[in-house]
């Protein structure tokens, strides 16, 4: 019930009109907790300014970071950095950690880097990497709702996987933070051994249709538990899970 009320309030307050007014008021540098987020790049929708100002932007992830991932001094891997809001939150909350943020849309890389700069973040780097699988095409759902995975004959050399990222960037043990709008199906489908190096997961789950079969959030939660994790908390479709 509380979640439904929050979603209703967010719909009322968070829109392009209010976002435009807030952008003007703060000269495109929007306060968000202890950060300032630059949303001046035209690829960023103005409603994001309102979402940041009213603190509805990725509120579950931010809450989980504050509660379960603070003052960590190891490696953090983030999949789907977007404009760098959660990335900056992670880096600020864990100043002794090393953060690797990955984003599929190369247009966002300079935006992320700029937000690191204006928030004096020196323990984070961002890279353009696309999570996927050979022979499959991922189509995100409208407004980040139910996406679709289908077979394709076109090959993409840009696609990578979590296991390939581990090899490429020489990760050993790391915390994984993921919000890849349905492509987490590819991540959770990796070999079980991949997850031996991941003691903590903070992940947003999305229902996904693959080859005309619906994979529900509950099915993805079951997969996380099968991989050896205990789900500590859930808020909406956001999960925090610890390896047993």
C-alpha positions, 0 to 999 in steps of 0.5 A: 500500500505504501509503495502504491502511494509513493508511486502515485505521488511520484506520478504527480510530482515527477514530470517534464514540466516540474523537471524543467522548472527545477532545472532552471532553479538549480542551473541544471545541477540538481541536489540529490542527497549529498550529491549534485547531478548535472542534467544539462546534456540534452539526451537527459529527459527533464523529468529526471530533474524532478525525480532527483529533487524529490528523491524518487530516483532509484530510491530502493537502490539508494536505500539498499546502498545506505543500509547494506553497502557502506564503507566497503573497501573492496571492488564494486561492479555496477551494470548500467550506470545511466547518468551516474547517480547510483554510481556516485552514490556508491562511490561516496558511500564507499570511499575506500572501494574501487568502483567499475561502472558499465553503461551500454549507451556510449552517449552517457559516458561523458555525463557519468564522468562529469558527474564524478568530477563535480562530486569530487569522486576519484575512486570510480571509472566508467566504461562502455560495455553492453551485456548480452548473449551471442545469437540473442537480441534484447529489446527493453520494454517501454518505460523500462517495463517488460522487455523481450529477448528473441533469437537473431541471426545478426552478430554483434561484436559489442556484446559481452557477459559478466564472465567476460568482464571478470576476465577483461578487468581482472576482477576477483571478489566484488559486490555486484549492483545491477539495473539493466532493465531486463538484461539481468536475465543474461547475468543470472543465466551465467554458470554458478561458478561466476557467482562464487566471487560475488558476496553481495547482490543489489539488483533490480529484477524485471519480467522478461519474455524470451522466445515467447516464454514469460520469465517472472520476477519470482522466477528470477528470485528463485534463480538467485536463491538457487545460485546460493544467495539469501534474499535479505530484503525486497522493495518493489522489484529491487532485491538485496541478496547475500551469499550463504 
